[in-house]
Amino acid sequence: MFTPENGEANRANGEKDSSVSGAAPALVPAVAKAFRVLEALSTAGEPLGVSQLARRLSLGKSTVHGLLNTLEALGMIESPNGLKRYRVGRGLHALVSRSLGRHDLRELARQSLERLAAQTEQTSFLGIPSDGQVTILDLVHGRPTMSISAPIGSSIPLMAGAVGKAVLGAWDSQEREAFLSSTRLRPFTANTITDPDRMRQAAEEAAAAGAAIDVDEYVDGMRAAAAPIFGPPKQLVAVIWVAGFSRHVDREQLTEIAGAVGREAADMSRLMGAQIEA
C-alpha cells in the first residue's frame, strides 16, 4: 500500500514508485503468455494445435507446449478428441460462471430456475460439469413438502441419469465416442443405462429433443429432465434440470417438464451468446 511515508522511503532508496509515476506494473511473462493462449483459444472457431498457436502468438513450440500442458492439467483447457488440439475447458467456464461479473451464470439462471420450480412444482437445479462430476451451483424448491434437495456446492456423477444424457448429447460425436469407448458406465440402479450403444442412442435422442429424461435411472423412485446450457460458439458450460419423486411426476408430466427445461436452457444459451437455432 502507498503512504506518504513509504513513498518517501522508496524514493530515498532509488526505487521507482509506480503508484506515483503511473508506470505500468511489471508482468510475469509466463502468466501473460498463458492468458494469450487462453484468449487465442477462446476466439478460435475450432480447437487449435501447438503449431497453430505458436504461429498465431509468435512463440516457440516448446513454450506453447509447456503452457498447454499446464493449462490442461489445471482444467482450464481440454483436448476433446485426444488429438492434441485444444479448446477452452469446462474448468475455465466454471470459474467464469462463479464470478460476480455481469455474465454470472447463477444470476442469469435464477429466473429460469424459479420459473421451472413454479411451473413443475418440483426442484430445479443448475450445475457445472467438470472432472467427472456435476457441481450444483444453485437450486430452487417446488411446492411439495417432500421435495428433492441437495447442498449447493455438492456434486453428482457426470453420468447421473438425465444429466449424463444431456451432457453426452451436448458433446460432439468424436468426444462422445472417445468417452464411451474408454469409460465404464456405472450402474446406480437396476434401470441405469450401462450399455454404450444404448447410451449413445439416448444421448443422440436427447440432443435432437433438446432435453433428456430418466425414470429411476439415477435414484430409485426419482424422475428427472435435463438440458445443456451452451456458451459461445456452442460450448457446453452448464446443465439445468428438474427432479422430483415418482409419486409427484407421472410420465405425461415428465414429458412436459422436459419441454420446459429444454426451452429454458435454449433461452439461457442464447443469452450467453451461443450460436444455436431458435
Order of alpha helices (4+ residues) and beta strands (2+ residues): alpha-alpha-alpha-beta-alpha-alpha-beta-beta-alpha-alpha-beta-beta-beta-alpha-alpha-alpha-beta-beta-beta-alpha
